[in-house]
Amino acid sequence: MLLALLFICLFGALLLGYPVAFTLAGVSLIFGYFTFGVDLFYLLPLRIFGTMSNQILISVPLFVYMGVMLEKSGIASRLLNTMAILLGKVKGGLAISVAIVGAMLAASTGIVGATVVTMGLMSLPSMLKRGYSPEYSTGIIAASGTLGQIIPPSIVLILMGSVMNISIGDLFIAAVIPGVLLVTFYIIYVYVYAGLNPDKVPSIPKAEIDEFKKTLSFSSLLRTFVLPFVLIIAVLGSIFMGIASPTEAAGVGALAATLLTALEKKLTWKAVKESALESGSLTSMVFMILVGATAFGLVFRGLGGDEILVELIQGSDLSPYMFLALVLLGIFLAGFFIDFIEIIFIFMPVVTPIFSLYGLDLLWVAILVSLNLQTSFLTPPFGFSLFYLKGVAPKSIKTSQIYKGIIPYICIQLLLIILVITFPKLVTFLPTIME
């Protein structure tokens, strides 16, 4: 009963418009006191300290700084605007640009919170200014920003490989085809939607396109597209070549973004100061949500929520595919309330031996779970990516508009999960031929 009441109070507080991070932490503290008593105030600081001391999370402020510095340099926004103008005659050209740039940032960061925040800062004002509807704009931004869950260097895949004892390199390679398919499906959707709803997705005026093309040159195009790839190579290249860990690569990315800003002659003391202050503010917002999620996870387990889910899985006498479906459903539901790091360390050690007994390919299972977690990160009412976007969106953007805008992308991700279940070679093909 307390578990059910916990969800009701949390959902009710969110609907009343209270801040997500403080709602998670506040409701958890109240119910945690009735669950643990005074011991809560000993347990919770230990849990929060344990979460915050995770070395992987050190990359968050560095990647956020990289995104903010890119914004100050104008490189990312110039790439976004250039692609939008070049695709100006294409229906939904700016939204298509957002999907592509989101995929590029995902390949640079691997941190969902950082990518969603960066995309929200760069593209949302531009889309709203051009007359795109709030639902259409926030939907593609949140969906594209969450690509960091599946596109390497994904923190989810790194943790999954360590827990399931799978090669992280194989996981990165296996995620390439699903990641590319997901981006492709997003682009197809925004194009079709724009064609069917021209009033909600106005085209870029021909005069603006013609004016832009007058200033366009081969050298400017080269500069626009090469510099972001330099950043991606600096981050991913340092990982794939074994020079740096993902956390260290975040430092490489932050340094590379600073050097690129200097190359653009925009590295001033004012830019550095603003980038540091903005990075600190945004990082605090992301980590406050994480603290709230940690508190909620502690109380959720204290009330026996995780035991109920695990017993449901272990007690089921099902076929391998039915068992897989049950695990995916349980993880999907848990993803509403528990951070992906906690889900991976709670669920995967329990279910991995069972998957092995069933004879299922663990590489395939790991990619399915990662896609599933990505979907739960987007699903209302507790999708963490939606909270991150709401944190940097203009006050005129309502939570309900973000929820409405993300629904088509949830359907797309569910479609991809079904395709990967039906055609396992979408995951296993590249690792097999590269052995």
Secondary structure as the mmCIF struct_conf table of DSSP 4:
data_model
#
loop_
_struct_conf.conf_type_id
_struct_conf.id
_struct_conf.beg_label_comp_id
_struct_conf.beg_label_asym_id
_struct_conf.beg_label_seq_id
_struct_conf.end_label_comp_id
_struct_conf.end_label_asym_id
_struct_conf.end_label_seq_id
HELX_RH_AL_P HELX_RH_AL_P1 LEU A 2 LEU A 15
TURN_TY1_P TURN_TY1_P1 LEU A 16 GLY A 17
HELX_RH_AL_P HELX_RH_AL_P2 VAL A 20 PHE A 36
HELX_RH_3T_P HELX_RH_3T_P1 GLY A 37 ASP A 39
HELX_RH_AL_P HELX_RH_AL_P3 LEU A 40 MET A 52
TURN_TY1_P TURN_TY1_P2 SER A 53 SER A 53
HELX_RH_3T_P HELX_RH_3T_P2 GLN A 55 ILE A 58
HELX_RH_AL_P HELX_RH_AL_P4 SER A 59 SER A 73
TURN_TY1_P TURN_TY1_P3 GLY A 74 GLY A 74
HELX_RH_AL_P HELX_RH_AL_P5 ILE A 75 LEU A 86
TURN_TY1_P TURN_TY1_P4 LEU A 87 LYS A 89
BEND BEND1 VAL A 90 VAL A 90
TURN_TY1_P TURN_TY1_P5 LYS A 91 GLY A 92
HELX_RH_AL_P HELX_RH_AL_P6 GLY A 93 THR A 109
HELX_RH_AL_P HELX_RH_AL_P7 VAL A 112 LYS A 129
TURN_TY1_P TURN_TY1_P6 ARG A 130 GLY A 131
HELX_RH_AL_P HELX_RH_AL_P8 PRO A 134 GLY A 145
HELX_RH_3T_P HELX_RH_3T_P3 THR A 146 GLN A 149
TURN_TY1_P TURN_TY1_P7 ILE A 150 ILE A 150
BEND BEND2 ILE A 151 PRO A 153
HELX_RH_AL_P HELX_RH_AL_P9 ILE A 155 MET A 164
TURN_TY1_P TURN_TY1_P8 ASN A 165 ASN A 165
HELX_RH_AL_P HELX_RH_AL_P10 ILE A 168 ALA A 174
TURN_TY1_P TURN_TY1_P9 ALA A 175 ALA A 175
HELX_RH_AL_P HELX_RH_AL_P11 VAL A 176 LEU A 196
TURN_TY1_P TURN_TY1_P10 PRO A 198 LYS A 200
BEND BEND3 VAL A 201 VAL A 201
HELX_LH_PP_P HELX_LH_PP_P1 PRO A 202 PRO A 205
HELX_RH_AL_P HELX_RH_AL_P12 LYS A 206 LYS A 214
TURN_TY1_P TURN_TY1_P11 THR A 215 THR A 215
HELX_RH_AL_P HELX_RH_AL_P13 PHE A 218 ILE A 232
HELX_RH_PI_P HELX_RH_PI_P1 ILE A 233 GLY A 237
HELX_RH_AL_P HELX_RH_AL_P14 SER A 238 PHE A 240
TURN_TY1_P TURN_TY1_P12 MET A 241 GLY A 242
BEND BEND4 ILE A 243 ALA A 244
HELX_RH_AL_P HELX_RH_AL_P15 PRO A 246 LEU A 263
TURN_TY1_P TURN_TY1_P13 GLU A 264 LYS A 265
HELX_RH_AL_P HELX_RH_AL_P16 TRP A 269 GLY A 302
TURN_TY1_P TURN_TY1_P14 LEU A 303 GLY A 304
HELX_RH_AL_P HELX_RH_AL_P17 GLY A 305 GLN A 314
TURN_TY1_P TURN_TY1_P15 GLY A 315 GLY A 315
HELX_RH_AL_P HELX_RH_AL_P18 PRO A 320 ALA A 334
TURN_TY1_P TURN_TY1_P16 GLY A 335 PHE A 337
BEND BEND5 ILE A 338 ILE A 338
HELX_RH_AL_P HELX_RH_AL_P19 PHE A 340 TYR A 358
TURN_TY1_P TURN_TY1_P17 GLY A 359 GLY A 359
HELX_RH_AL_P HELX_RH_AL_P20 LEU A 362 LEU A 378
BEND BEND6 THR A 379 THR A 379
TURN_TY1_P TURN_TY1_P18 PRO A 380 PHE A 382
HELX_RH_AL_P HELX_RH_AL_P21 PHE A 384 VAL A 392
BEND BEND7 ALA A 393 ALA A 393
TURN_TY1_P TURN_TY1_P19 LYS A 395 SER A 396
BEND BEND8 ILE A 397 ILE A 397
HELX_RH_AL_P HELX_RH_AL_P22 THR A 399 THR A 422
TURN_TY1_P TURN_TY1_P20 PRO A 424 PRO A 424
HELX_RH_AL_P HELX_RH_AL_P23 LYS A 425 ILE A 433
TURN_TY1_P TURN_TY1_P21 MET A 434 MET A 434
#
